[in-house]
Amino acid sequence: MIERLFSWKSIIYFTSIAMAVYLVLVVMGDLDSLLSISVPFVFIASFLFLAFANYLLRAVKWHLYSRELGVTILFRRNLIVFLSGLSMTITPVRMGEVLKCYLLKKFSGARISKTLPAVVVERLTDIISLCLLSLSGIFVASNYALMAAGFSMIVLLLLFATRIESFYTVLSKLPLIRRFVCRISEVQEGGKLLSSRRMVLLSILITVPAWFLEGVGLWLLLRGLGINAPLMTVVFIFSFSSVFGALSMLPGGLGAAEASFTVLLSQLLYLDLTTAIWVTIVTRLCTLWFGTGIGIVSLVATERLKKAG
């Protein structure tokens, strides 16, 4: 199971789904009109830089989780482990990010049952942080912001559920997890460590600024098009659409996130459909697909590191 999930074939499969989604967007936006839109490259470069800064901050959180679980590994190696996990962003519910546990085992000898809680809690705190940022839209899109508040309450409940023993008992029955988790008690212990109030607060303090940076990247992209939108409105659009995509359970939120971006850009910033679609496609290229590309490169790098010992 895990071999199939971590294969290049799976990456090509999910990329093909993405191409189908973007083909629909291109048809809706009219190819010639989309190609006529341009922005100075400095704005694209700034977006990519801020996206990479997001990854670095979240890598710090991942390293803190590893240390809290008693895993001994240098930060530079753990950074490669974290970035490699980005190659699995386009797997359903990001379940492929269990790859990070597999790589930690290769580099540090830590059992997957020991580090699995880091993947679960990391993802939950990512979504909570995006929900918190979505509350910035309470004055411009109160209905959507209230939805985000509801989402955050659900995810908070899931986060606290990680302290309940039966949570990981159920999780370990999933096909991808079952083969590698043989010590449920160890998984449960790790879940309690990472979902303590101290660790959750520290995680959110790191993760909210990380996702805020990508929202700023979208704001700069819009500025490059001559669209002077309020920063917090743009941050709301970015964070809400990211949450909507994450909770859709689709690979990389494909389709759901793009639809949300397009609708909110049109409704809140009054962009025409073609411009909204162009901004949506470029945003996803600078975030989801930029991260996936970095992940693939990092995954290749891990093979060299393992051979180098």
Residue pairs with C-beta under 8 A, 6 or more apart in sequence:
1 175
1 176
1 179
2 98
2 102
2 176
2 179
2 180
4 10
5 88
5 91
5 95
5 96
5 99
5 176
6 88
6 96
6 99
6 102
10 91
10 96
11 87
11 90
11 292
11 296
14 90
14 91
14 251
14 252
14 254
15 90
17 251
17 254
18 90
18 252
18 254
18 289
21 254
21 255
21 258
22 258
22 281
25 258
25 262
25 277
25 280
25 281
26 34
26 277
26 281
28 273
28 277
29 273
29 274
29 277
29 278
30 274
33 274
34 274
34 277
34 278
34 281
37 225
37 274
37 275
37 278
39 221
39 224
39 225
39 282
40 224
42 224
43 220
43 221
43 223
43 224
44 221
44 224
44 282
44 286
46 217
46 220
47 217
47 218
47 220
47 221
47 282
47 283
47 286
48 217
48 286
48 290
49 217
50 213
50 214
50 216
50 217
50 220
51 213
51 214
51 217
51 286
51 287
51 290
51 291
52 290
52 294
53 210
53 213
54 210
54 211
54 213
54 214
55 82
55 83
55 86
55 291
55 294
56 79
57 206
57 207
57 209
57 210
57 213
58 82
58 122
58 126
58 206
58 207
58 210
59 78
59 79
59 82
59 83
60 206
61 122
61 125
61 203
61 206
61 207
61 210
62 78
62 81
62 82
62 100
62 118
62 122
63 75
63 78
63 79
63 82
64 199
64 202
64 203
64 206
65 117
65 118
65 121
65 122
65 194
65 199
66 73
66 78
66 104
66 110
66 115
66 118
68 193
68 194
68 199
69 110
69 114
69 115
69 117
69 118
69 190
69 193
69 194
70 110
70 114
71 104
71 108
71 110
71 114
71 115
72 108
73 81
73 104
73 107
73 108
77 107
77 305
78 104
78 107
80 298
80 301
80 302
80 305
81 100
81 103
81 104
81 107
81 302
82 100
83 294
83 295
83 298
84 99
84 100
84 103
84 295
84 298
84 299
84 301
84 302
85 96
85 97
85 99
85 100
85 103
85 295
86 291
86 292
86 294
86 295
86 298
87 96
87 99
87 292
87 295
87 296
87 298
87 299
88 94
88 95
88 96
88 97
88 99
88 295
89 96
89 97
89 252
89 288
89 291
89 292
89 295
90 251
90 252
90 254
90 288
90 292
91 97
91 251
91 252
92 249
92 250
92 251
93 249
94 123
95 174
95 176
97 119
97 123
98 112
98 116
98 119
98 176
98 177
98 180
99 299
100 115
100 118
100 119
101 110
101 112
101 115
101 116
101 118
101 119
101 180
102 112
102 180
103 302
104 110
104 115
105 111
105 112
105 115
106 302
106 306
107 305
107 306
111 183
111 186
112 180
112 181
113 180
113 181
113 182
113 183
113 184
113 186
113 187
114 183
114 186
114 187
114 190
115 190
116 168
116 171
116 177
116 180
116 181
116 187
116 190
117 162
117 168
117 187
117 190
117 191
117 193
117 194
117 195
118 190
118 194
120 162
120 171
120 191
121 159
121 162
121 191
121 194
121 195
121 199
121 200
121 203
122 203
124 155
124 158
124 159
124 162
125 159
125 200
125 203
125 204
125 207
126 207
126 211
126 246
127 151
127 152
127 155
127 243
127 246
127 247
128 152
128 155
128 156
128 159
128 204
128 207
129 203
129 204
129 207
129 208
129 210
129 211
130 211
130 239
130 240
130 242
130 243
130 246
131 148
131 149
131 151
131 152
131 155
131 239
131 243
132 152
132 204
132 208
133 208
133 211
133 212
133 215
133 235
133 236
133 238
133 239
134 144
134 145
134 148
134 149
134 151
134 152
134 236
134 239
134 240
134 243
135 145
135 148
135 149
135 152
136 145
136 232
136 233
136 235
136 236
136 239
137 144
137 145
137 148
137 232
137 233
137 236
137 237
137 240
138 145
138 146
140 230
140 232
140 233
140 236
140 268
141 236
141 240
141 264
141 267
141 268
144 236
144 240
144 264
145 236
145 240
147 240
148 239
148 240
148 243
151 243
151 247
159 195
159 200
160 195
161 167
162 168
162 191
162 192
162 194
162 195
163 191
163 192
163 195
165 184
165 188
167 188
167 191
168 184
168 187
168 188
168 191
169 184
171 177
171 187
172 178
172 181
172 184
172 187
181 187
193 199
211 238
211 239
211 242
212 235
214 238
214 287
215 231
215 234
215 235
215 238
215 239
216 231
216 235
217 286
217 287
218 234
218 235
218 237
218 238
218 279
218 283
219 229
219 231
219 234
219 235
221 279
221 282
221 283
221 286
222 228
222 229
222 234
222 269
222 279
225 275
225 279
227 269
227 271
229 269
233 268
233 269
234 269
236 264
236 268
237 261
237 264
237 265
237 268
237 269
238 261
238 283
240 260
240 264
241 257
241 260
241 261
241 264
242 253
242 257
244 253
244 256
244 257
244 260
245 252
245 253
245 254
245 256
245 257
245 258
245 260
246 253
248 255
248 256
248 257
250 256
252 288
252 292
253 288
257 284
257 288
258 280
258 281
258 284
261 276
261 279
261 280
261 283
261 284
262 273
262 276
262 277
262 280
265 271
265 275
265 276
265 279
265 280
266 272
266 273
266 276
271 279
